[in-house]
Amino acid sequence: MRKQVIMGVAGLLLSCGALAGTGRQWTLKDCIDYALEHNISVKTARL
């Protein structure tokens, strides 16, 4: 469980960093939503 949380947070940080160059202002909620939608670990955990 702890590993999944760490992977989720890492995915969140990487997602926000990669999207920072788009010129859009990302809120914390935007980053969390994006990470949850695109993180493979979260997708497999939901199955």
N, C-alpha and C positions, 0 to 999 in steps of 0.2 A: 504494500500500500504506500509506504513512504517513497519507494522508488518511482511509483506512478505520479505522486505529487511533485517530486523533483523534476521528472521528465516534463510534466505539464508546465511548471514554472519556467523551465529552460525553453520549452517551445514558445511560451508566451513572450519571453524576452527576445528570442531570436526572431519571432514574427514581427514584433514591434520595431526591432532594429532594421530588418529588411525592408519594412514598409515606410521607414522614416524619410526616404528619399522621394516619396511620391508627391510631396508638397501639401499633403493633407494633414491637418492637426488630428492626431489620434488620442482619444481619451483612454483611460484605463479600461473602461467598459468595452470600448471598441477592440482593444488589444485582447482582452479576455475572451470575448465572443469569437474573434478571429482564430485565436489559438485553439479554442474548444472545437471549432468547426474543422480545423485543418491538422490537428495533432493526431497522428496515427495511434499513439498509445491510448489516448482518450477514446478514440473510435473503437479500438479492439476491446477496451475495458467495458464498454457499454454493451457489447455483444454478450 
